[in-house]
């Protein structure tokens, strides 16, 4: 009976944690989780380029890069921020459309994998949309490390145009490079950061269990 009660209690706690993690809706935003298999580049020095171009001429959008993970080695001495870019990895990056071209360039030695979350505001003033794009570069910091199916020939991993609608216009590309692949998944705008649900849920579990223990002792 106690085991069944504990399982029921745990299930209720997780449900409460999930509701709290979702939070109240805020400013419209698009959220994407990006996962890359970079086994074919492992051990090679290069750069990650996070580029944000102001297309509509209005300073009204921000891109945030969070939850960054890699088994490669970041090289802090070769980083640069241009225009409205700020922050550093493995922490968070924030890039506004304060200039026409805004870029966060992060040096690293590639490992077998990397992942991060992109959160973008969705303001669109009309005309040419703001555009966010991501690239894997080689040691020059200029040339791409792999060719992709990007029809523009820029070899970007993916592009998102800010169109004022959820998700904007996402174009995710592929590559024929050996042991290199990309995945870009659009998420709900209120999706919790990876690991957040557990951090919220554990204190609640402790609180409910303590309360339950006091009742049993009575």
For each residue, the residues with C-beta under 8 A, 3 or more apart:
1: 4 5
2: 5 6
3: 6 7
4: 1 7 8
5: 1 2 8 9 212
6: 2 3 9 10
7: 3 4 10 11
8: 4 5 11 12
9: 5 6 12 13 208 209 212
10: 6 7 13 14 205
11: 7 8 14 15
12: 8 9 15 16 208
13: 9 10 16 17 201 204 205 208
14: 10 11 17 18 201
15: 11 12 18 19
16: 12 13 19 20 204
17: 13 14 20 21 197 200 201 204
18: 14 15 21 22 197
19: 15 16 22
20: 16 17 23 200
21: 17 18 192 196 197 200
22: 18 19 190 192
23: 20 26 190 192
24:
25: 189 190
26: 23 29
27: 121
28: 121 122 166 189
29: 26 119 120 121 122 189
30: 118 119 120 122 160 162 166 167 168 186 189
31: 117 118 119 120 186 187 188 189 191
32: 117 118 120 160 170 184 185 186 187
33: 115 116 117 118 184 185 187
34: 115 116 117 118 134 157 158 182 183 184 185
35: 113 115 182 183 185
36: 113 114 115 136 157 180 181 182 183
37: 112 113 179 180 181 182
38: 41 42 72 110 111 112 113 114 136 180
39: 42 112 113 179 180
40: 146 177 178 179 180
41: 38 44 46 110 136 145 146 177 180
42: 38 39 72 110 111 112
43: 109 110
44: 41 109 110 138 139 145
45: 75 107 108 109 110 138 139
46: 41 107 108 109 110 136 137 138 139 145
47: 78 105 106 107 108 137 138 139 141
48: 89 105 106 108 114 134 135 136 137
49: 103 104 105 134 135 136 137 141
50: 63 65 85 93 95 103 104 105 106 132 134
51: 101 102 103 132 133 134 135
52: 61 63 83 84 85 95 96 97 102 103 130 131 132
53: 97 100 101 102 130 131 132 133
54: 57 58 59 61 97 98 99 100 101 102 130
55: 127 128 129 130 131 161 162
56: 60 124 125 126 127 128 129 130
57: 54 125 127
58: 54 97 123 125
59: 54 84 96 97 98
60: 56 97 121 123 125
61: 52 54 96 97 120 121 122 123 130 162
62: 94 95 96 97 120 121
63: 50 52 94 95 96 118 119 120 121 132
64: 92 93 94 95 118 119 120
65: 50 68 87 89 92 93 94 95 104 116 117 118
66: 92 116 117 119 193
67: 115 116 117 193 194 195
68: 65 89 90 91 92 114 115 116
69: 90 113 114 115 116
70: 74 90 108 111 113 114 115
71: 111 112 113 114
72: 38 42 108 109 110 111 112 114
73: 108 109 111
74: 70 89 90 106 107 108
75: 45 78 79 107 108 109
76: 79 88 107
77: 107
78: 47 75 107 141
79: 75 76 88 89 104 105 106 107
80: 103 104 105
81: 85 86 87 103 104 105
82: 85 99 101 102 103 104 105
83: 52 95 96 98 99 100 101 102 103
84: 52 59 95 96 97 98 99 102
85: 50 52 81 82 93 94 95 96 102 103 104
86: 81 93 94 95 104
87: 65 81 91 92 93 94 104
88: 76 79 91 93 106
89: 48 65 68 74 79 93 106
90: 68 69 70 74
91: 68 87 88
92: 64 65 66 68 87
93: 50 64 65 85 86 87 88 89 104
94: 62 63 64 65 85 86 87
95: 50 52 62 63 64 65 83 84 85 86 102 103 104 132
96: 52 59 61 62 63 83 84 85 102
97: 52 53 54 58 59 60 61 62 84 102 130
98: 54 59 83 84 102
99: 54 82 83 84 102
100: 53 54 83
101: 51 53 54 82 83
102: 51 52 53 54 82 83 84 85 95 96 97 98 99
103: 49 50 51 52 80 81 82 83 85 95
104: 49 50 65 79 80 81 82 85 86 87 93 95
105: 47 48 49 50 79 80 81 82 137 141
106: 47 48 50 74 79 88 89
107: 45 46 47 74 75 76 77 78 79 141
108: 45 46 47 48 70 72 73 74 75
109: 43 44 45 46 72 73 75
110: 38 41 42 43 44 45 46 72 114 136 145
111: 38 42 70 71 72 73 114
112: 37 38 39 42 71 72
113: 35 36 37 38 39 69 70 71
114: 36 38 48 68 69 70 71 72 110 111
115: 33 34 35 36 67 68 69 70
116: 33 34 65 66 67 68 69
117: 31 32 33 34 65 66 67 193 194
118: 30 31 32 33 34 63 64 65 132 134 160
119: 29 30 31 63 64 66
120: 29 30 31 32 61 62 63 64 132 160 162 168
121: 27 28 29 60 61 62 63 162
122: 28 29 30 61 162 163 164 165 166 168
123: 58 60 61 162 164
124: 56 129 130 162 163 164
125: 56 57 58 60
126: 56
127: 55 56 57
128: 55 56
129: 55 56 124 161 162 163 168 169
130: 52 53 54 55 56 61 97 124 161 162
131: 52 53 55 159 160 161 162
132: 50 51 52 53 63 95 118 120 159 160 162
133: 51 53 154 156 157 158 159 160
134: 34 48 49 50 51 118 156 157 158
135: 48 49 51 144 154 155 156 157
136: 36 38 41 46 48 49 110 144 145 146 157
137: 46 47 48 49 105 140 141 142 143 144 145
138: 44 45 46 47 141 143 144 145
139: 44 45 46 47
140: 137 143
141: 47 49 78 105 107 137 138
142: 137
143: 137 138 140
144: 135 136 137 138 147 148 154 155
145: 41 44 46 110 136 137 138
146: 40 41 136 155 175 177 180
147: 144 155 175 176 177
148: 144 155 156 157 173 174 175 182
149: 173 174 175
150: 153 154 155 156 159 171 173
151:
152: 156
153: 150
154: 133 135 144 150
155: 135 144 146 147 148 150
156: 133 134 135 148 150 152 159 173
157: 34 36 133 134 135 136 148 172 173 182 184
158: 34 133 134 170 171 172 173 182 184
159: 131 132 133 150 156 170 171
160: 30 32 118 120 131 132 133 167 168 169 170 171
161: 55 129 130 131 168 169
162: 30 55 61 120 121 122 123 124 129 130 131 132 168
163: 122 124 129 168 169
164: 122 123 124
165: 122 168
166: 28 30 122 189
167: 30 160 170 186
168: 30 120 122 129 160 161 162 163 165
169: 129 160 161 163
170: 32 158 159 160 167 184 186
171: 150 158 159 160
172: 157 158 182 183 184
173: 148 149 150 156 157 158 182
174: 148 149 181 182
175: 146 147 148 149 180 181 182
176: 147
177: 40 41 146 147 180
178: 40
179: 37 39 40
180: 36 37 38 39 40 41 146 175 177
181: 36 37 174 175
182: 34 35 36 37 148 157 158 172 173 174 175
183: 34 35 36 172
184: 32 33 34 157 158 170 172
185: 32 33 34 35
186: 30 31 32 167 170
187: 31 32 33 191
188: 31 191
189: 25 28 29 30 31 166
190: 22 23 25
191: 31 187 188
192: 21 22 23 196 197 200
193: 66 67 117 196
194: 67 117
195: 67 198 199
196: 21 192 193 199 200
197: 17 18 21 192 200 201
198: 195 201 202
199: 195 196 202 203
200: 17 20 21 192 196 197 203 204
201: 13 14 17 197 198 204 205
202: 198 199 205 206
203: 199 200 206 207
204: 13 16 17 200 201 207 208
205: 10 13 201 202 208 209
206: 202 203 209 210
207: 203 204 210 211
208: 9 12 13 204 205 211 212
209: 9 205 206 212 213
210: 206 207 213 214
211: 207 208 214 215
212: 5 9 208 209 215 216
213: 209 210 216 217
214: 210 211 217 218
215: 211 212 218
216: 212 213
217: 213 214
218: 214 215
